[in-house]
Structure formats: structure tokens, C-alpha cells
């Protein structure tokens, strides 16, 4: 539905009909005016839009200018990019593009880098997909209910570490601080000076809390046998940070839509509620600190369920140091090998706005992150069979070629007539 609305926006229409193999026809505004939207016309529109969007793209939800290495905020350009990619997904379903993909599949069968047959052949394989929870990942990979329990336990035991927890919180708070500074620079009318001042003070207090309490004693320190001091101030608890999070959310509640990291701040409250009574202090002595960290891990292991976005955020930070949910522009799927029973190929894709080498490189890295996440869950679920990872990128005017990154294969497809 999003793709259809986007195409309606592009061509100025109020009705769109799509047949099994792609775009059939559309109707202009005005009575009795009809015109076929052929693959040629779709290509012309994609080519024109690509020229206007050269060197800008959405990377992890942020509008990035590749040439200037800068992040911008322009909702109009974001909307145009999303419309471009939606039209691109429709274009991938046209008979001529599907036939070209089949021919490339056949030509690659004898090579080591072979594209699975029927790859991206179904309409639902050309839709966009945002991974937000373990449930969404397991559904994509067809992980059974019984296997999902073992996935959650395996992942929780790895990501519910003190340094992962505090690292993810710092990442979110630092990102929110940058979001606010960006709004401040743009003189956002809906964001008052007082709100900016108070929110920045709360964020600074949150970061100071994490810095002061994350340096727990360890075997590597000279004071790992240090007992708890006899005269010390009251120990910190995670409840203190939860209170600051609550105040910060109240302060910024009206800006939820324009501050990308605000949603993650709300999500992490789930975990803070569960561990609010746990002590977190670097001056409570090594043994007590270790006990409190173990208690935190046990509580999170017990309470963060399979559908928890908080758990998924911790997993993202554990794997890549990122807290943004992966957005797959062309979701693809897991395709069985034609010749080998226990081999599968996972294919996902991305539609680029230009064939600039930096743009292609960023596209490859974004696909690689999503592929790595999916394979991590595949292996945690102990799925039967070997999983090969494959990324596909489409770009107007690019020449077909094969790229390799971190041992994975990426196919660049040119969008041409």
C-alpha cells in the first residue's frame, strides 16, 4: 500500500491498478483521461528523480549527503527519496526487469557467485521491511516457536551484560543530544528555548550517572579486592536513571516525531523498570558490584521477552554498536539451493539514488549489517542447513557487476531500458 500511495503522489493520480507482473495503468486527475504506465515511462520517472537526488540517501533513517559527508534534515527530500524507492520496487516487478534478473541468474549458475532462481520473483519479496524485534526476524527466517525460546535465551545471555546495557543507553542519549542540537540550529519553532535547556541538562545528568557508575571494579584493576567503604553516600540505583528518563520524555513528548532517538529512549524504559531496584555503584566493593550485575542480568533475562524492542536494541548494539532498527528496502527471502538439499541463500536488496562509489559502498555496508543480524539469529536458532548471504543493489544507469565485502557477495544491477 505504501508503494501505491507513493506512485500516486509521483504521477499526480488518484487511482492505480497493478497486475500480477507489475504496473498496468493509471488514471490522471480529471474525467476519462487514461494512460498506460509502461516500464519505459517508469524508467523515465526514476531517471529524472535520481538526477534530483544524486548523492543523497537515507542511511539508518538519517538524510545523508554522501559528497559532503554531512547529515541534513529536510522532510521534503526524505519524502522524495521514499517515493523514489517505492517506485523502484514497483519497477523491479515489471516483466522486463524480472526477465533480465532471470537471465542473469542463468548466466551465474556456473559461477561461484550464483543468484537463486526465482529470486525477488514474488511481489511480497519486493516490499520494504523494518526489523524491530526478534519476533520479526524469526518470522522472516521461519524459525519455529520451539526454536524461538532457545534464540531468546542464547541472545539474552550475551547481550544482558553491564557494559552492553550502559553502552546502548549512552549511544541513545548521545544521539538524542545531537538531535536536539540539530533542531536548535534550525530554530525549530515548536521547540522552546526552555525545553532545550531543561532537556540538555537532563541528558547531561543521565550521561554523568552512567559514566560514574559504569566503571565497576574488575580483576584487571589494582583494587579488585577492595571491600565496600564503611562511610559512603547512599548507593545509586537504576531507579534514579529511570526517573530522569521519565522527566526527559515528559519534556520532549511533543517532539517525538522529529527526534529520531526519542522512540529508543521510551523503549529502554522497559528494561529500566525491571532493574530499578538493582544497585549500580562503583564504590560498593568488587564482590557486591559483581552480585548486582548478576542480579541485573537475571532480571533482564527473565523479563525481556521475544517481542521486546528493548532486547532487540541491546542486540543491535552488541553486534554493531548501533541502536537504529535495520531497514531493508527490498526484503527478498531465504531461497533453497536447487542442487543441494541443505544449502540456502538469503537475499535482500537496496535501491540507490546514484552509482557513486561512496554511495555503493554505504549501500553494501548497510546490507551487510542486516545480513549479519539475520545470520546471527539463524545460527542462534540452530537452523538446519548452510546459509549463504547475498545482497543486491539497484541503481539507475549502473553497469552490472559483482562486489565482495567481508566474505559476502553483492550484486549491482543497473536500472536501464
KOLTOR-731181 format. One record per residue (C-alpha): residue number from 1; residue in three letters; x negated, y negated, z negated. Coordinates in steps of 0.001 Angstrom, whole numbers. Each point is the difference from the previous one (the first is absolute). Layout:
k,r,c1,c2,c3
NUM,ala,X,Y,Z
...
***
This chain:
k,r,c1,c2,c3
1,unk,0,0,0
2,unk,-2831,-2427,-744
3,unk,-1461,611,3442
4,unk,3355,-706,1645
5,unk,515,-3234,-1920
6,unk,-3511,-1115,897
7,unk,565,624,3691
8,unk,3313,-1865,-138
9,unk,-1923,-2931,-1440
10,unk,-2624,146,2723
11,unk,2256,31,3008
12,unk,2787,-2178,-1420
13,unk,2695,2646,102
14,unk,2801,1192,-2209
15,unk,238,3628,1104
16,unk,-2585,2648,772
17,unk,519,3547,1194
18,unk,-2783,2579,-165
19,unk,136,3363,1712
20,unk,-1911,3124,-1006
21,unk,-3143,-955,1922
22,unk,-154,-3666,-919
23,unk,1517,-3270,1085
24,unk,2984,98,2322
25,unk,1488,-3475,274
26,unk,823,-3142,-1904
27,unk,2618,-2704,291
28,unk,-813,-3709,-17
29,unk,2032,-2471,-1952
30,unk,2876,-1105,2127
31,unk,2768,2002,1689
32,unk,-604,2724,2570
33,unk,-3751,-549,328
34,unk,-1989,3233,103
35,unk,-3590,889,729
36,unk,-2096,3142,-330
37,unk,-2930,-203,-2402
38,unk,-2408,2150,1966
39,unk,-3440,1140,-1208
40,unk,-1450,-2661,2303
41,unk,2030,-2752,-1662
42,unk,-867,1347,-3457
43,unk,-3693,-36,933
44,unk,243,-3594,1213
45,unk,1516,-1049,-3302
46,unk,-2640,1914,-1981
47,unk,-2795,-1520,2085
48,unk,1355,-3526,-470
49,unk,425,463,-3740
50,unk,-3475,1531,-360
51,unk,-1568,-3089,1579
52,unk,1696,-2185,-2599
53,unk,-1046,2265,-2874
54,unk,-3606,602,1012
55,unk,-2341,595,-2944
56,unk,2742,-96,-2642
57,unk,1581,3047,-1596
58,unk,1555,1266,-3202
59,unk,-2488,1840,-2199
60,unk,1423,1464,-3220
61,unk,2873,-2480,207
62,unk,-2288,-3031,456
63,unk,-209,-2130,3124
64,unk,-3657,159,1025
65,unk,-1834,-2026,2635
66,unk,-2669,2427,1204
67,unk,-2109,-2625,1767
68,unk,-166,-2395,-2952
69,unk,-116,2714,-2719
70,unk,2794,-1822,-1812
71,unk,3377,747,-1565
72,unk,2906,-2250,957
73,unk,3609,-396,-1078
74,unk,2368,-572,2900
75,unk,3341,1794,-176
76,unk,780,-895,3614
77,unk,-3129,1746,1290
78,unk,661,2972,-2308
79,unk,3472,311,1498
80,unk,-1414,-152,3541
81,unk,-2556,2709,-803
82,unk,2675,2282,-1445
83,unk,2169,-608,3053
84,unk,-2965,785,2270
85,unk,-645,3291,-1771
86,unk,3697,926,26
87,unk,154,-580,3752
88,unk,-3222,1984,331
89,unk,1551,2983,-1777
90,unk,2944,-98,2389
91,unk,-2379,-227,2943
92,unk,-1852,3122,-1196
93,unk,3221,1938,472
94,unk,473,-857,3663
95,unk,-402,2909,2494
96,unk,-3081,-1459,1683
97,unk,-1909,-427,-3266
98,unk,1050,3425,-1256
99,unk,-1138,1536,3284
100,unk,-3363,-1762,-232
101,unk,-456,1334,-3528
102,unk,818,3538,1172
103,unk,-2540,-256,2803
104,unk,-2649,-1186,-2422
105,unk,953,2865,-2313
106,unk,-566,2536,2768
107,unk,-3309,-1562,1019
108,unk,-1244,202,-3596
109,unk,979,3615,-672
110,unk,-3384,1302,1083
111,unk,-1863,-2622,-1995
112,unk,-779,55,-3677
113,unk,2163,-3091,-546
114,unk,3372,1307,1171
115,unk,3353,-1739,-424
116,unk,2807,2310,-1181
117,unk,2709,774,2507
118,unk,3279,-1886,-487
119,unk,-1863,-2563,-2121
120,unk,2236,-3064,-686
121,unk,2633,1595,2223
122,unk,3002,-458,-2295
123,unk,1485,-3424,-745
124,unk,-360,415,-3765
125,unk,-3740,626,528
126,unk,-351,-3523,1398
127,unk,1560,-1769,-2971
128,unk,-1841,-2029,-2644
129,unk,-546,1486,-3455
130,unk,-1128,-1531,-3307
131,unk,-1372,2432,-2584
132,unk,1005,-1138,-3507
133,unk,155,3146,-2123
134,unk,-1288,3556,-144
135,unk,3534,1043,927
136,unk,-200,-1872,3312
137,unk,-3404,1556,770
138,unk,1136,3523,-908
139,unk,3175,-368,2079
140,unk,-2114,-1058,2973
141,unk,-2269,3045,-440
142,unk,2911,2395,-721
143,unk,-1401,907,-3431
144,unk,2408,2307,-1860
145,unk,1557,-849,-3359
146,unk,-2137,2521,-1841
147,unk,-3176,-1319,1607
148,unk,929,-3579,-910
149,unk,-262,817,-3708
150,unk,-3572,1153,413
151,unk,-770,-3084,2131
152,unk,1189,-2361,-2725
153,unk,-1936,1793,-2731
154,unk,-3177,123,2083
155,unk,183,-3668,938
156,unk,1002,-1227,-3472
157,unk,-2978,1725,-1577
158,unk,-2311,-1885,2386
159,unk,1510,-3485,153
160,unk,1165,-496,-3602
161,unk,-3457,-1000,-1140
162,unk,-640,-3146,-2010
163,unk,-2291,-1550,2625
164,unk,2489,750,2821
165,unk,2890,-1446,-1993
166,unk,-1818,-3217,-958
167,unk,-1572,-309,3457
168,unk,3389,149,1730
169,unk,1457,-2594,-2383
170,unk,-2951,-2341,609
171,unk,393,430,3763
172,unk,3693,-922,-159
173,unk,-543,-3004,-2274
174,unk,-2890,-1300,2124
175,unk,2128,412,3122
176,unk,2894,-1847,-1630
177,unk,-2348,-2810,-995
178,unk,-1097,-335,3637
179,unk,3645,37,1134
180,unk,815,-2876,-2364
181,unk,-3054,-2024,1025
182,unk,1000,428,3624
183,unk,3499,-1280,-726
184,unk,-1473,-2882,-1964
185,unk,-2188,-991,2943
186,unk,3025,-19,2259
187,unk,1988,-2163,-2462
188,unk,2877,2450,-143
189,unk,3060,-2083,-942
190,unk,1738,2792,-1930
191,unk,-3037,564,-2223
192,unk,-325,-2744,-2644
193,unk,-3278,-1254,-1420
194,unk,1074,1189,-3445
195,unk,711,3510,1277
196,unk,-3411,102,1643
197,unk,-1756,-1159,-3163
198,unk,1811,2420,-2331
199,unk,-323,2997,2319
200,unk,-3721,-592,502
201,unk,-500,-217,-3765
202,unk,1833,3303,-529
203,unk,-2012,1708,2740
204,unk,-3244,-1233,-1557
205,unk,1120,1349,-3381
206,unk,869,3372,1575
207,unk,-3387,261,1717
208,unk,-1791,-1008,-3200
209,unk,1946,2670,-1914
210,unk,-1055,2676,2496
211,unk,-3619,-1144,14
212,unk,-234,-16,-3785
213,unk,1588,3400,-438
214,unk,-1356,1945,2975
215,unk,-3604,173,-1226
216,unk,604,2977,-2300
217,unk,-2914,1823,-1579
218,unk,-1527,2827,1993
219,unk,-2719,2604,-277
220,unk,-2162,-2225,2187
221,unk,74,-2883,-2475
222,unk,-2415,-356,-2904
223,unk,2905,-235,-2444
224,unk,2014,3030,1027
225,unk,-118,1339,-3558
226,unk,1106,-3343,-1423
227,unk,2772,367,-2600
228,unk,2920,-2377,-123
229,unk,-922,-3223,-1839
230,unk,1460,-355,-3499
231,unk,1062,-3624,422
232,unk,1442,-609,3409
233,unk,2923,-1904,1494
234,unk,3194,1892,914
235,unk,-558,2307,2944
236,unk,1514,-800,3367
237,unk,2779,2144,1405
238,unk,1240,339,3561
239,unk,3206,-1592,-1298
240,unk,-1874,-3319,-79
241,unk,-642,200,3740
242,unk,3578,1138,630
243,unk,1256,-3160,-1692
244,unk,-2198,-2162,2231
245,unk,1212,1877,3089
246,unk,3615,-624,-1043
247,unk,-634,-3729,-450
248,unk,-1808,-202,3333
249,unk,2853,1724,1829
250,unk,2538,-2378,-1557
251,unk,-2139,-2948,1068
252,unk,-368,1178,3596
253,unk,3325,1757,466
254,unk,1232,-2509,2573
255,unk,-3155,441,2079
256,unk,214,3791,290
257,unk,438,-88,3795
258,unk,-3035,-2203,722
259,unk,-2500,1551,-2419
260,unk,-985,3434,1396
261,unk,-1568,1253,-3250
262,unk,3034,-815,-2147
263,unk,1740,3251,932
264,unk,-3044,1954,-1166
265,unk,-23,-1923,-3280
266,unk,3584,1130,-626
267,unk,-848,3568,993
268,unk,-2874,254,-2489
269,unk,2345,-899,-2847
270,unk,1225,3583,148
271,unk,-3340,1300,-1206
272,unk,-453,-2784,-2568
273,unk,3337,843,-1607
274,unk,-1153,3592,-463
275,unk,-3316,-858,-1667
276,unk,977,-3201,-1836
277,unk,-748,1539,-3430
278,unk,-3460,1240,991
279,unk,-2991,-1853,-1417
280,unk,-2437,-1520,2449
281,unk,-3019,-1622,-1641
282,unk,-3756,267,442
283,unk,-622,-548,-3732
284,unk,1897,3005,-1374
285,unk,-2939,2378,249
286,unk,-900,2581,2610
287,unk,2019,2943,-1303
288,unk,3132,-2044,-562
289,unk,-351,-1636,3413
290,unk,-293,3392,1671
291,unk,3050,1202,-1919
292,unk,2046,-2997,1139
293,unk,-1071,458,3631
294,unk,1000,3669,-197
295,unk,3355,-1017,-1486
296,unk,542,-2462,2851
297,unk,-742,2697,2588
298,unk,2399,2462,-1644
299,unk,2836,-2515,-141
300,unk,-427,-1003,3646
301,unk,-305,3640,1058
302,unk,3277,797,-1727
303,unk,2029,-3016,1098
304,unk,-1163,-1082,3484
305,unk,2157,2110,2269
306,unk,-338,1064,3597
307,unk,1981,-3007,1236
308,unk,-1946,-2505,-2119
309,unk,-1374,-2956,1967
310,unk,-2280,-681,-2959
311,unk,-1651,3418,417
312,unk,-303,-546,3758
313,unk,-1687,-3372,-582
314,unk,-2539,1662,-2285
315,unk,-640,2598,2705
316,unk,-618,-2711,2596
317,unk,-2473,-1727,-2271
318,unk,-1681,3317,-852
319,unk,-536,842,3673
320,unk,-777,-3375,1569
321,unk,-28,-2725,-2655
322,unk,3204,-1378,1547
323,unk,3453,-532,-1486
324,unk,1972,-715,3201
325,unk,2320,2684,1354
326,unk,-1162,1471,3346
327,unk,2115,-1086,2962
328,unk,-41,2403,2939
329,unk,1246,-1701,3160
330,unk,565,3219,1999
331,unk,670,2797,-2466
332,unk,-681,3028,2256
333,unk,-46,3240,-1966
334,unk,-1725,3300,-693
335,unk,-260,2087,3182
336,unk,-877,3711,67
337,unk,-2861,1213,2155
338,unk,1124,1791,3147
339,unk,-2735,2615,-165
340,unk,-852,332,-3707
341,unk,2650,942,-2540
342,unk,-1640,-1584,-3048
343,unk,-1056,-3299,1510
344,unk,1980,-3249,66
345,unk,-618,-3520,1257
346,unk,1245,-3082,-1827
347,unk,569,-2912,2409
348,unk,927,-3581,-868
349,unk,-298,-3203,2017
350,unk,-382,-3760,32
351,unk,890,-2614,2619
352,unk,-2638,-2730,369
353,unk,495,-3577,1149
354,unk,-3344,-131,1875
355,unk,-2843,2226,1211
356,unk,-2649,-1994,-1880
357,unk,-2568,2404,-1471
358,unk,459,-1457,-3488
359,unk,3755,465,311
360,unk,-474,3599,1112
361,unk,-2412,607,-2879
362,unk,2477,-1310,-2566
363,unk,2758,2108,1561
364,unk,-2158,3111,-251
365,unk,-818,-681,-3657
366,unk,3665,-534,-887
367,unk,978,3268,1656
368,unk,-2895,1780,-1672
369,unk,1207,-1078,-3455
370,unk,3499,1310,647
371,unk,-1366,3238,1458
372,unk,-2289,475,-2998
373,unk,2889,-490,-2417
374,unk,2167,2513,1845
375,unk,-2768,2590,107
376,unk,-721,-518,-3715
377,unk,3613,884,-833
378,unk,-48,2891,2513
379,unk,-2987,1515,-1788
380,unk,1424,-711,-3464
381,unk,3125,1912,1034
382,unk,-2210,2887,1154
383,unk,1831,131,3304
384,unk,-842,2964,2177
385,unk,-2007,-780,3096
386,unk,-2761,-2314,1154
387,unk,1092,-3596,567
388,unk,-1707,-2061,2699
389,unk,415,-3767,-175
390,unk,637,-2114,3071
391,unk,757,-3686,481
392,unk,1482,-1674,3083
393,unk,-195,-3681,913
394,unk,1887,-1759,2796
395,unk,-1057,-3319,1462
396,unk,1021,-2009,3062
397,unk,-2628,205,2732
398,unk,-2452,2246,-1899
399,unk,-1815,2866,1686
400,unk,671,3506,-1271
401,unk,-2847,1278,-2139
402,unk,-819,2093,-3058
403,unk,-1511,-1351,-3217
404,unk,-1391,1803,-3034
405,unk,28,-1386,-3529
406,unk,-983,1879,-3171
407,unk,333,3285,1822
408,unk,3528,-668,1275
409,unk,1082,-488,3609
410,unk,1845,-3096,1226
411,unk,1525,-376,3456
412,unk,321,-3470,1527
413,unk,2860,-181,2525
414,unk,415,-2884,2411
415,unk,3496,-1457,447
416,unk,84,-538,3751
417,unk,2344,239,2945
***
